[in-house]
Amino acid sequence: MTQGDVPVGAMRLTDAVVRVDVAGWANTRRIMHVRHDGDDAVLPAFVPTAGWVRLLERYCTGAGQVDGPDGRLSPTRVMLGLDRAIARLMEAAAGDDVRAGRALGAGYIVHSDLFDPAGGAVHLRLVVDRDTAVACVIVGLPDDLAPLDLPPLVG
């Protein structure tokens, strides 16, 4: 299936995108896989565990009925919202590059309140799993991404 001259789901990456052990990080819970609910082709997304915990504390704790008005959300609802939020952030950060057929870089920085109600820099780091060669995005605050020891973004 194609969209114009580009196969759907196809993208080019710059040489700055690093190969890492995505599966290993996920299996040891250093990062959490963001489940995608849909048939469209998407870049597999992950968040550092610290970011996921922050979202659970923000949306899933407190008084009130789960998934009720003015209540807390179930983790499943938070996951679905996170999937949509990451898609919007990727579109805002890299959409022009994708539409122009340009190779995607090692990452993008956007301003968002996704992980912190006060807002701030959210990094969208593109990586390739070293064993499967699948491109992925890891989304989080700089401090949450630091333990992954990714090379700094050069802009």
Secondary structure, 3 states (H helix, E strand, C coil): CEECCEECCCCCECCCCEEECHHHHHHCCCEEEECCCCCCCCCCEEEEHHHHHHHHHHHCCCCCCCCCCCCCCCHHHHHHHHHHHHHHHHHHHHHHHHHCCCCECCEEEEEECCCCCCCEEEEEEEEEECCCCCEEEEEECHHHHHHHCCCCCCC
